[in-house]
Amino acid sequence: MPSRKQRRRRAKERRHEYEFVYVDAEGEEVEVDASEAEEAPSRTNGKRDAKPKRQPAKGKQQRPARVVEPPSWRKTGRRALIFFPLIFVAFSFINSKQPIATRLLVTLLYTGFFIPFMYLMDRAMYRAYLRRTGQTPQPRSSRRS
């Protein structure tokens, strides 16, 4: 976002109309035709534009959206196995005076609460991805038959 000073300068440049004139060999000012004036280089604060203006993006996104896979309890369980040791280390620092068995039990309890919430988060992300891409959800495959 341009600073206040830059905005004021741009507003001032737009407010004033500039006329393009040439000085001929005799020192007289000669007005320029409208077609030649458009071809004249634009100046900003007395300097020429070094870089051409960037073209705006044609689409909403340039790269494709990251594919989000449907949630599964198996992926959630694997992720919980990764977090289990981290939770155990955290509880070991917090409850360093308790025996290891108690710390393991508390870690198991917290990991058990953590698993459904991870699954719900995966499901929410997947549904948002489906809405964003305009796809329909896959039918649930039931193992019970």
N, C-alpha and C positions, 0 to 999 in steps of 0.2 A: 504494500500500500504506500503511495507517495506521501511524503511528509507535507506538513502544512505549507512550508516554504515552496516546495515544488508545485503544489496545487495552486498557490497564488500566482506563481510565474506562468503556469499554463493558462490560467484564467486571463492574465494580462495579455499574453500572446494572442489569445482568441478575441479579446476585446478590441485590440488595435488592428486596423486594416493597414497592411503594408503594400506599397506600390513598388513594382519592379521597374527600375529605369536604368538605361545605359548612358554612359557619358561618351559622346562621340569625340572625334579628333579635335574639334574646335572647342571642346569643353562644355558643350551644351548637353543638357539632359534630354534624352529621347525616351518616350514611354514605350513599353514593351507590349506586344499583342497578348491577348488572353491565352492563346495556345502556347506561346513561348513562356509565359509566366508560370504555367503549370509544369513545364519541363525544368524550370529553375530549381536548383537544389534547395532543399528546406534547411533552415538554420534554426538551431535551438541554442539560445544563450551565446550567440556568436560562434558556435562551433558546428561543423558539418556532422550529420549523423554518420557515425562510423559503422554501425551495425544496422542492417535492415530490420524492420519491425517483424516480430514473430507472428506467424499465422496462427489464428486460434484453432484449437483442436476441432476436427470435423465431427467426431463422435463423442459420446459421453465418456468413454474410456478408450485408451489406445491399445491396451493389452487385455487379453481375455481374463475374466474373473477366475480366481482360484477354484478348482473343483473341490467341493465339500462332499465327502462320502457319507452315506446314510449311517446313522448311529448303530452301534452294536454293543451288546454287553461284553463280548469277548475283547474288543478294543478297550473298553472302559476298564475291564479287569486287568489287562496288561499295563495300562497307564497307572492303575492303582498299585501294581507291583513296583513300578518305578518310584512312586511317591512314598511307599511304605518305609523304606530306609530313611528318607529325608524327614518324615514325620517322627520316626524313632529318634533320630539324632537331635531334632528340635526338643522333643520331650526329655531326652537325656540331659540337655543343657538346663532345661527349666526345672526338672525334678531330679536333680543329680543325687539326692540323698535317698531316694526310693530304690528298692531292689529292681534288678533287671526284669524279673518276671512281671512285676507291676507295670513297668514302663512298656513292656511288650503287649500286655493286655490293654492298656490305655491306647497304644498305637493301633492295635487291631480294631478297637471300638471306633476310634476316629476315622480309620480307613474305611470301615464298614459304613459309616455315615456319609463319607466322602464319595463313594462309588455311585449311588443313585443321583447325587447332584451333578457329577460329571456326565452321567448319561443324559440327564435333562438338559444340560448345557449343550451337549453334542446335538441333541434333537432340535433345540431352538436354533442353533447355527445352521443345521441342515434345512429346516423349514424356511429360514430367512433366505438361504441360498436359492431354494426352489422358487420363492416369490420373486427374487431379484432376476432370475433367469427366465421366469415364466413357464417353468416346467410343472408337471403334475406329480404328486407323490406316488411312489411305487406302492402297489398293493402289498399288504402285509402277508408274508408267507408264514403260515402256521405249521408248526411241527406236529401239533396234536392232530391225529387222524384216527 
